[in-house]
Amino acid sequence: MDALTHLVERIRSTGALLGTNLLTPPWRIRLDEGATMTVVTMLRGSAWLEAGDAPPRHLAPRDLAVVTGERPFSVTSDPSSLAPPQYVGIADGRCTDASGAVLPDAEISLGLRTCGDRLDAEHALFTGSFAATGRLTRRLLGGLPRVLMVPRERQGRAPMDLLEAELLRDEPGQQAVLDRLLDLVLIGALRDGLSRPGAAEDGGAVPPWFSATADPVVGPALEVIHDRPELPHTVASLADRAQSSRAAFARRFRELLGESPIAYLTAWRLCLAADLLRESEDTLEVIARRVGYSSAFALSTAFQREHGQRPSAYRAEAISA
């Protein structure tokens, strides 16, 4: 799998927080539930997205924005307005105020997964949030811009259109349907947004792993590192896979990813080992073989050097958390 697929596999939505707010200007919605990533779009009307120190980003109708990171952000009808933050929708269809207190249905609940004060409100805001943990996720997310904008004309619209229609239904398995559709919306937004010129105007460069995936020299090497970390990779074997000389391959890899092939491989293996320690009950010896180390001792030594603690202590923290 390429790195983008790895990322989406690790943050697939399960019981995602999603819903629609129907709003009459002036309004402001503050999102601070600590999500790993949040998809935002205006189903009706336009708005402004405020995230950190960057200038507000304009959201035209049906534009998508992907906001990365757990820091709070806001969406508003007017950045100059002093309107206080309003309600948001949560997973089970209830509505909360800005402090997170659940409000009586009679006040602002207008239907399934919908909050607002009137059905014919001028604006309709959709948000869908993902929560994920893990070292691999953080490594991949670390290169993403804080806000990734995807104009409507750059999108494949089918998943978002289907998701909007499914939001109004309440049938057996509905949450699973919504989760999978939201996954499709996210991966489409990331793929379309990251390949767009000027994709990272508000928060850093397009992540190196995304650009490198398409490189004819580095791409094949990244694929085998991600898919088969247990193999005894060397610079020479990775260069052979890329049909390149060792020197040319190593130079190109560093140009695109900012580190040597072996440094990247080591970091990937140790992030994967950390996630396996938290997510599985495998012994350290089994995990060592799965990530490309010859023994539990070799993995433990490398893990402590990279993460600052022994694997046993890292796993114990996960169990007690």
Secondary structure, DSSP 4 states (H G I P E B T S, - for coil): --HHHHHHHHT--SS-EEEEEEE-SS-EEEE-S--SEEEEEEEES-EEEE-TTSPPEEE-TT-EEEEESSS-EEEES-TT--PPB--EE-TTS-EE-TTSPBPPHHHHEEETTEEES-TT-SEEEEEEEE----HHHHHHHTTS-SEEEE-GGGS--HHHHHHHHHTT---TTHHHHHHHHHHHHHHHHHHHHHTSTTTTTTTSPPPHHHHHHT-TTHHHHHHHHHH-TTS---HHHHHHHTTS-HHHHHHHHHHHHSS-HHHHHHHHHHHHHHHHHHH----HHHHHHHHT-SSHHHHHHHHHHHHSS-HHHHHHHHHH-
